[in-house]
């Protein structure tokens, strides 16, 4: 009879351990899905998980009380009977009582750990949401019944912590780094494919990515000159192939507006006179200091797809489009019929031939390990070419080379004063020079 009572206590202890592990290990989104389908237990589990203090205190009180009761009950019943049996054995008769207590304590501890802790917790981890949905309602009722005692313990604990100078900590929310870590684990487990993981990582970087990393720099911006004849304007439109182009008078420093080239179709096809000025739309100008996520908000707000990037003096530094934002998320999008020229070419010897105009984020994706930029240089340049100029401290020349962050960089080609192609080779055992 005594053994049955102890087994019942161990089973109750196991239910507490099962409930605690199931609620703690459950994923909130999965519980929400079950609750949305009408599962009352899942809704109760969500409520417990949102404010687990009373529940965890109830579980801890239950486990502690059962442990104390099992020890007292086992010592008072089983050890006395076992000691009487051991006294009949001459070899251990002198030490019958302490030996009986030791055997009972070890036996209760063993079965309590196996049946009351380890096995229930493993079962809870096997299907935490399903278990949590089943145990949440009875555990919540038990928490309500034990509330006065739990409240007393909570107040006592908080009072003692205040005396020790420990302040209540604010609940930490999940960080972007943790999300990326979860995506990496999911990709390794086969839950996500690599493309999905990369897509989420790029989206999370938008709120820290400067416009300089994705915009077309001023020297590469195609624009229309209002002073040029219409025939030359149409030729520029045909050659560039863009649907939106800034229109200037003389130079990019004097932007008059933005032309949607589709607006030219009707008058040109109908051979009507073209008033280019009347077709212009006011340009959207954005400061170069904002990040890509803010640019996306401005595009939606102003219903535009092209913006002029200006510096603190109001000078145009480049042009950025909605397509640039999309490519920052999904990668390069070649036009139909356009021969795709990769910006990174991996050679047989392990080196990389990289277009100097690639962003630092793209560079980090291409190399085998992270390139650590010095403190204070973040935001001062956004491309591989900018990194090369910053390390050399002058306008580079073809053949210039240096070692930085475990990689050897060599300038292979220049486009006048601008770096065009760079060869990047891993050099893990060579110091920066």
N, C-alpha and C positions, 0 to 999 in steps of 0.2 A: 504493500500500500504506500509506504514512504517513497519508494522508487517511482511509483506512478505520479505522486505529488510533485517530486522533483522534475520529472519529465514534462509535466504540465507547465511548471514554472519556466523551464528552458524553452518550451514552445512559445509561451507568451513573450519571453525575452526576444526570441527570434522574430516574432511579429513586429515588435518595436524596431529592431534593427532593419528588418525588411522595409518597413514603412519609411524610416529615415533615409535609407540609401535610395529608395525609389524616387522620393520627392526631390532629393538633392541632385540626383543624376538625370532627372527628366529634362527634356528640351521644351522650353516654353512654347515654341512654335508648334511642336507636335501636339502638345496638350491643348493648345488653342484650336487646332484643327479638329481634335476629338470633341472639344466643348461645342464648337460650331455645329457639329452633327447631332447635338442633343445629349451628349454624355455628361450626366450630372457629376459623376465622380471626377472626370477630367476638369470640370469647372471648379470643383472644390479643391483639387490639387493645384490648380492655377492660383486660387486664392491663398492657399497655404504657402506656395512658393513665393508669392509677392510679398508676404509678411510672415516669415517662417519662425519668428522669435518664440511665440507661444507654443507652436508645434514642437520645435526642437527642445524647448525646456520640458515639455510634457514627456517626450521620449526619453530624455536624460533622467528625469525623475523616475519614470517607470523602470528603466534598466537598472538604475542604482538601487531602488527599493527591492526589486526582484533579486538582484545579486546579494544584497544583505540578507534577505529572507532565506534564500537558498543556502547560504553559509550557515545561518543560525539553525535552520531546520535540519540540515544534514548533520551538523555536529551534535545536535540534541537527540537525534533518532538513529541514524545509520552508524555513527561512530561508536555509540554505546553497545549496539548489538554486535558490531564487528570486533570491538575490544573483548567482549565476552567470549567470542569464538577464538580469538587469538590467545587468550589465557590458557586454553587447552593445549596449546602448542608449546612444549617446554623450551624450545630454543628462543622464543620471542615473548614468553610469558611476562618477563620483568618489564618489557617496554610495550606492552599491549596497547595501553591507552594512547600514548603519543603516536605510535605506529598506525593505529586505527584512524586517528584524526588526519594524519598525513595522507593516508590512502583515500579517505573520503574527500579531502580537499582537492587532491590531484584529480580524482575521478570526476568530481563535479566541475572543476575548472576545464578539464578536457572536453567533456560533453557540452558544457556551456559555450565554449569557444566554437566547437564544430557545428553543433545544432542550433545554437542561439546567436551566433555572430557570423561566421565565415560562410556557411551554406546559404543562409537567408540573403546576405549581401550579394553573393554571386548570382543568386536567382533574380534579385532586384536589378542588377546591372545587365542581365540578359535581356530584359524587356522592361525598362524603367517606367515608361509612360503607361503601359498596360497595368502594371502593378500599382503605380501611384493612383490611377483612376479607380482601382478596386478598394484600396485601403484609405483613401482620403476622407470619405464621409465618416466612417466609424472613428478615425483618428481625430477628426474635427470635433465630433461629439465628445470624445474623451478629453480633448483640449479644453472644451467649455466646462466640463465637469471639474477639471483640475485647475481651472483658472485662478481661484483665490490663492491656492498654494503656490502656483507658478508665479503669480503677481508678487507675492511676498519674496520669493527667491530672486525675481528680477530686480525689485527695488533694493534688496540687500546687495546684490551684485553691482548694480550701478552706483550705489552709495560707496561701496568699497573702492571701486575704480576711480570715483571722484576724489576720494581721499588720497589715492595713489597718484593723482594728477593726470590720469588717462582720460582724454576727451573722446566723445563719440565720433567715429569716423564717418565721413560721407560715403555712401555706397558708390563704388566705382562702376562706371559704365564701360562697356566693351570698347576697345580702341581699334583704330584702323590696322595697327600692326597685328592685333589678335585676329581680326577678320582675315587678313592675308595669311596668317599662320594656319587658320582653319581651312582656308581654301587650298593651301599647300598640302595639308594632311588629307583633305578630301580628294585632291588630284592623285596623290600617291595611293590612296585606297580605291581609286577607280570611280569615285562618286562624280567627280568633275573631270572633263578633259582639259588638257593644257591650255587650249584656246580660251575656255571659260575662265580659268584662273587668271590668265594674262589680261583678259578683258576687265575683270573686277579690279585687278591691281591698277590698271591704267585709270579707271574711273575714280578710284580712291585718291589718285595723285593729282586730279584736276584742281583741287582746292589749294595746292601748293605749287602748281606749275605756272611759271610766268609766261606772259604773252610772247616774250622774245624767243621762247623755245619752239613756238609753232608758227609764228608769223613769217611772211615773206619780207625779208629786209628791204630797205629803201632802194638799194642798188639793183635789186632784181624785180622791182614792181613794174608791171606793164600798165601804162596809162595812155589816155587819149589827149591830144593837144587841141584845144578849141580853135587855135589859130591856123591849124593845118587844113587843107582842103578836104572835102568830104570823101573823095576817092582814096586818099591816103588813110583817112580814118577807117574806112571800110576794109582796107587792106590790113591794117593793124588788128582789127577785130577778127578778120578771117584767119590771120596768122596765129594769133594768140589762142583763139578758141574759147575764151572765157565768156560767161553770160553777164557778168558784172565787171565794170572797169571804172576806176576813178577818172574824171575828166578835169584837166588842168588848163591853165593858161601859161604856156611857156615851160613850167617846171612843176615838179611834185610839191614844191613849197607853196603853190597857189592853187589849191584844189577848189573847184567850183561846185562839184557834185559827183554823183555816181550814176552811171548810165546802165540800165538793163538793156543789153543789146537786142533782146527780143522786141523791144519797143520800136526798133528801126525797121522791122520787117514790113509792116503795112505801108509806110510811105515809100520805102525803097522799091517794093514789089509793084506798087501802083505808080511809080515814077513821079511821085509828088515832091515838092520842095521839102527839104528836111531842116527843121529848126532844132538843132541839137540842144540848145540851151533850154528849150521848153520841155525836153524829155528828161532833164536831169532831176534827180532826187537829192534832197539834203543829205550830206555825208554824215554817218555816225562816227564820231571821234571818241576814242577811249584812251585813258592814260596807260602808259606802258607798265605802271606799277601794279595793276590789278592782275588777278589770277584767272585762269581759263574758266573756272566754274562761274565766276562773276560775269565774264564775257558772254557765256551761254545764257545767263539770265537777261543780259542787256539785249541780246539778239531776240529773245522771246518778247521782251517788253516793247521794243521798237519795231518788231516785225521786219527786221533786216537780216541780211546774210553776209554783209561785208562791212568792215569797220576800218577806219584809219587809226593807227597806233601812234600817239603823239607823246613827246617828252614833256618835261616840266616847262619848257619854253614855248610849247605849242608847235614845234617842228615835227613834221611827219617822219617817223622812224621806220614805218613799214605798213603792210596791209595784212589783215587777218580775216578769214572767211569761216563760214559755218562748216565748210568741207575740211578746213584745217583742224577744227575742233573734233570732227568725226574721225579724222585720221589719227589724232592724238589718242583716240580710244581704240580703234580697230586696226590701226596700221595703215600703210600706204594704199591708196585706192587709184590704180592706173586708169586712165580714160580708155573707153572702147577704141580699139585699133591702135592704141599707143604702145610702142615697144617698152616693156618694163625694164628699167635700169635699176638693179638693186643698189641700195645705198651702202650695203655691207657685203663684201665678197670674202668668203672664207677660203684661204688658199691651202694647198696640200701640206705645206710645212707648218701649219697651225697659226700662221699670222693672218691678220685681217686687213683688207684694203677697204678703207672707209671714206665716204664722202665727208669732207670737213663741215658740211652744213647740217649734219645730223644733230639732233638734240642730245643733251647729256643723258636724258632718260633712255633714248634709243641706244646710245653708246653703252650704257650700263646693261641693257638687255643683251647686247651683242657679245660682250666680253665674258670670260669664264668666271670672274669673281668681281666683287664691287670695287670701283675706283673711289677712293676716299679723297674728297676735296678738302683743302686746308680751311680752317675756320676763318671766317671773314671774307672768303671769296664767293660764298653762296649768293647767287643773284647778280654777280658782276658780269657774268657771261653765261650763255645758254647753249652753245654749240661746241662741237669738237674743235672747230677753228678758233673759237674764243679761248678754249683751254690751252691750245698750242701757243697762242700769242701771249697769254698770261704767264705761262711757264718760261718762255724765252725772253719776255720783257722787251720785245721789239717786233718790227715787221719781219716775219719769217722769210727764209729763202729756201728754195728747193735743195734738199740734202741735209737741212738742219735736223738734228736728232737729240733726244733727251730721254732719261728714264724717270718715270713718275708712278708711284703707287703700284710697283710691281710689274710695270709694262714699259716697253721701249716704243717711243713714238718717233716716227721719221716722216718729214714732209717730203712727199714725192713730187707734187706738182703745185704750181701757183697760178692763179688767175689775176694777173697784174699784182695788186697789193693784197689780195685775198688768198687764203689757203684753199686749195681745191681738193687734193687727195692726201690722205695720211695713212701710213702703214703702222699698224699696232701689233706688237709681238709680246707675248708674256715673258717677263724676266723676273721671276719670283725671288731670286737670290742676289739681285743687284740693287745697290742703294740708289736713292733718287739722285740725279745729277743733271 
